[in-house]
Amino acid sequence: MVRSVLWVSAFLIVFPATSMAADKFPTMTDLSQVDADFAFQGEYTGTITTGPSQWESVGLQVVALGDGQFSAMLYSGGLPGAGWDRREHPKYTGGLEGNQVVFSSYPTRIAVNGSQAVITDDRYPSFEQGQLAKTYRCSPTMGAPAPYNATVLFDGTNTDHFDGGRMTDDGLLIEGTQLKDRYKNFKLHAEFRLPYMPSARDQARANSGLYLQSRYEVQILDSFGLDPVYNNCGALYKQRPADLNMCLPPLTWQTYDIDFAAPKFDAHGKKIQNARITVRLNGVPVHNDVEILAKTGAGKPEGPDPLPIKIQDHSNPVRFRNIWVVDYGNNPPPQTQPSEQWYLNDCDCWVTICE
């Protein structure tokens, strides 16, 4: 039986820097630079009562929007990828009231103090429905070692595999580069960290992307606490949204594990079979052996010859580490069954909760 994402104590690996993005939104890449709102942002889990002797597991995601403003989503069954039953989830807006963030949409009231969230029913204000504890998730493929048949593209020591590659003083790869070698069919592992940009919105919020063969973008964006759409994190940009939003909060290290099968062309250069892709975001499949119908967004035109993998520079300081690739040459990568691999575990959900 394969276990999946582990809930563990928080540890954020960061490097000292604060920058102002080209779009002038405050951009923080280090915990020492975050504002007071950062402490409230994150994920909370627990159980609430829904009636006499009736309890339900729930998950809550709280997003900082700058200047003491917040949004939140409440998920029945647990967090996305951690028990959420895919039912419609209520959305809330709220703000700081004293030393807590309050969300209120009658009859539900949620008070968040940074370590827990207390849910009450305004019809019975003295009665708590439940308390949710703040929790931190870590991808099961975080730190995954390169297999014997892989090429290590980046390990923090040099940028030899990249054209114009740059590193931070702490050995992280800076966005805005591309590989020297070209791969047709491959398995790619990459770890990335989003900056904290609470005042930014939409595509201005920690934007980058992995351009496979310079043609097909797998989006990188701070989409934490949002519904999946065609240009949010995990999407095949402007073509297919992620099946599930598995984006974690900014300043958390996250993982992509991608199996890419190149399109096929006949002798005259006409495409006869679309590219196919499986994408796991933080260990959870968000695209499972799906077709890529055409190039995405600003990608290069499709063709029979592979082009370099690019890491997009969108003027936001997204950082990368532990990047490796398995080259399958002219053969598509072997397909696994991610739904079986990640779903079957002791608690019959996407993740195991550990004390």
Secondary structure, DSSP 4 states (H G I P E B T S, - for coil): ----EEE--------S-EEE-TT--EEE-SGGG--GGGGT-EEEEEEEEEETTEEEEEEEEEEEEETTEEEEEEEETSBTTBB-------EEEEEEETTEEEEEETTEEEEE-SSEEEEEETTEEEEEEEEEEEE-EE-TTTTPPPPTTEEEEESSS--TTEET--B-TTS-EESSEEESS--SSEEEEEEEE--B-TT--GGGSS-EEEEETTTEEEEE---TTS---TTSTTSBTTTB--SS--PPPTTSEEEEEEEEE--EE-TTS-EEE-EEEEEEETTEEEEEEEEE-S--TTPPPP-SS----EE---SS--EEEEEEEEE-TTSPPPP--HHHHHH-STTSSSEE---
